[in-house]
Amino acid sequence: MRTADTQAARTRTAVVTGASSGIGAATARALAREGFEVVLTARRADRLEAVAKEIRNDGGTVQVFPLDVTDREAVLAFAAQFPACDVLVNNAGGAYGTEHIENADPGDWRSMYEVNVVGALHMTQALLPALKASGDGVVVVISSTASFTCYEGGGGYSAAKHGAHVLAETLRLEVCGEALRVVEIAPGMVHTEEFSLNRYRGDLNRADAVYAGVPDPLVADDVADVVTWAVTRPPHVNIDLLVVRPRAQAAQHKVHRTT
């Protein structure tokens, strides 16, 4: 993958939230292979250290900062340590529950909004000065195809991801003319170790059924590859929105299954 010559003069720093597993961990590994110094953040310190060990063993440079993105004071303290930042990947998120609106838990909806939207807001606000000072900062928001399409049992998650989409769209308008790019990556069906398991509250059978019979759903590395490609385009090229799905998924409700 070719990185723009103007970006190659120094080591660039990339902060990745939700980097303890799944898309976040895969993105951190991919960016490290591109020569970025990656900064891993998530709540689980032990998982972060495991990812960091993989990156170091692969020859990459990495820092670990356990962090809850919904804790504004903690985020501000974290950001104060980084006068220079080139890329922020707002990946921390999650889905909780599949109940219809009639029976949905408002606490689940609140939690999803806090981490998917407010957490991204905290991180973006805190790091914007450093991103702008870099001369070619990139803010990445990992949203979802649920940002644009609603479905039964997905009201809370779709509402949160709609919010993440609006954050990216609005920020891009507000920083137009500045040395800052805003990229939104919206994955469809991605088979990771925790997303559906968390959504179904630890019910492994229900989580596995989501991907049953689907030939080659996306995996975390597929999304990480897309993120890395987007942030390594030349500075004048902005990937506003990139939707990525497995070939077997034509829409939220249209999935080819072999069984």
N, C-alpha and C positions, 0 to 999 in steps of 0.2 A: 504494500500500500504506500503510495507516494504522499509524503507530507510536504506542504508548501515550503520552498526554500527560505522564505522570510521567517518561518517559524522554527527553523532548524538551528539558529545561531545560539540558542541557550536551551537549557533543560526547562521544559514547561511543566507546570503543576496542574493536576486534575483532582478535584475533590469529588468523591462518589459517595452519595448517601445510600443507606440500605445495602452496604457492601459486604455484609456477612454471609450472604447466600444468593442463589439465583442469578437474576439479571445483573444485580449490582456487583456481585463477586466476579462474574464473567466479564463485565465491562472494565472493572479494575485490572484484571489480568490482561485484557486486550490492549488497554491504553498503556500499561507498563511495557508491553512488547513493542509499542510504537515509540518508546523512549520517554514517555511522560513519567515524572515523579508522581505517584498516585497517593492520595490521602484517603484512607478508608474510614468511613464513619458508619456506625450503627449502634444499637443498644448492647449487643452481645459481644463482650470483649474477647471471650475465648474463640468465638467463630471468626472474628476479625483477625486475630493472631494466626489462626490456621490459614486464612487466605493470604495474609502477609508472608507467611513462611513459603507458600507456593510461589509467590511473586519473587521473593529473594532467591529462592532456589533456581528460578528461571533467569536470574541475572538482573531483575528489575529493582527499582528504588521505590520504597514504600514507607509511609508513616501510618500509624494507627491511632485513632482518637474515638474511643467509645462516646456516643452522643445520641441523645433523644432529640430529634428535630422539632418536636412539639414543645420543647422547653426553650423559650426564647432567650432567657438569660444565659443558659448553657451554650446556645448557638452563638450569641454575641461574644462570649468569652473565647469560644473556639475560633471564630473569624478573626479576632484581634491578633492571633498568632500568625496570620498569613497576610503580610503586606503585598505579596504577589500571588495571584491566582489566575490561571489562564482558562480553565474549564471547570464548570460546575455541572455535575450530572445529578439532577433531582430525581432519584430513583425510589427513595423510601416510600412505601405505600402498602396497600393490602386491601383485602376484601373480607368482610366478616358477615356470615349469615346469608341465607338464600330465601328468607321468609318473604311472602307477599307483603305489600304495604299495609294491608289490614292487620297483620300480626307482627310487623317488624319492630325490633327493639330500637327506640330512639338513641340508646347508648351506642349501638353498633354504628348507626348513621353518623353520630357525632365523632366517634373514633376514626371512622374512615375519612371524614372531612378534615379532621385535625391533622392526620398524618399525610394524606395525599395533597391537600391544598395549603393549609396553614403552615405545615412543616416546610413545604417548598417555598412559601412566601418568606418564612424566617431565614432560610438559607440564602435565598436570592438577595434579599435586602441586606443581609449581613456581609455578603461577599461582593456586592456590586461595586464598591469603590476599588477593590483590588482587581476585579475583572476588567473594569474600564481602564485602570492604570496599566494593564498589560499591553494595551494597544491593539489587541485582537481577542477580547474575551468571548467566551461561548457559554451560554446558559442552555442546558439541555433539560427538557421536561419529558419524563417517560409517562405518557398518558395511557391510552388504551383505545381500542375500537369501541369500547363502551362509552367513550367520550362523545360519540356521535349517534349511537344506536341504543335504544332502551329495550329491555326484555324482562319477562316475568321473573320475579325473584331477585332482580338485579338493581332495584331502584336506588338503594343507598350507594352502592358502588358506582353506578352510572352517574348519579348526581355528583359524587366526589370527583370522578374523572372528567365530567363536564367542567367542573370548577378548575381542574388542572389545565384543561385545554384553554379556558378563558384566561387564566393567568399568563400562559405563553403568548396567546394572541394579543393581549393588551400590552404586555411588556414590550413586545416587538414594535408596536405602534409608538409607545412612549419613548423608546431609545433610538428611534429612527434618526439617522444622521450621526450617531455616535459609533465608536469603534467597539461595537458589541453585537454579536449575533445571537439570535434566539431560535432554538431548534426544538421541534416537538416530534418525538417518535411515538407512534401509536401501535403497539403490537396487538395482534389478535390472539389466537390460541397458542399459548406457550406452556410446555410441560416442564415445570420446575418442581423441586422437591417439596416446596412448602405452600405455594399459593393456594391450590385447591384444598389442601389438607387444613390450612387455617380457615378457609371459607366454610368448610364443612365441619368445623369444630373438632378436628382430629379423627373424623370417621374416614378411615383409609379406603373402605369399599366404595363409598360415595365419591371420594376424591379420584380414585382410579377410574371410575365409570365415566368421568368427564372426557377422558382420552381413549376410552375403549374403542377399538376398531378403527381409529383414525390413523391412516398411514402417514408417518413422519410429521407429527406436529412440530412446531418450532420448539427449539430448546434455547436455554439462556445464551449460549454462544452465538446463536443466529442474531439475536437482538444486539448483543455486544458488538458484533461485526458491523451492524448498521450504524450504531452510535459512533464507533470509531471512525468509520468512513465519513460520517457527517461532520465531525469536529476537525477532521484533517483536510477538509477542502481548503482551497486558497481563501485568504481573508475576504475577498469580495464576493464569495459564493455562500449564500445562506440557504440551508435546507429548511424551509419554513415548517413543513409537515410531511412526514413520511409514514404511511400506513404499511405495516408488514404483517402478512398472514401466511400460514402454511397453504400450500396449493390445495389441500383438501378442504379448506374453509373459504367459501365465497362470501359469507356474511355471518353475523352473529348466529342466525337461526339456520344457516345452510352449511352443513358439514357432511362431507362424504365419509361414510364408515364402511369398512369391508365386512363387518359382522353386525 
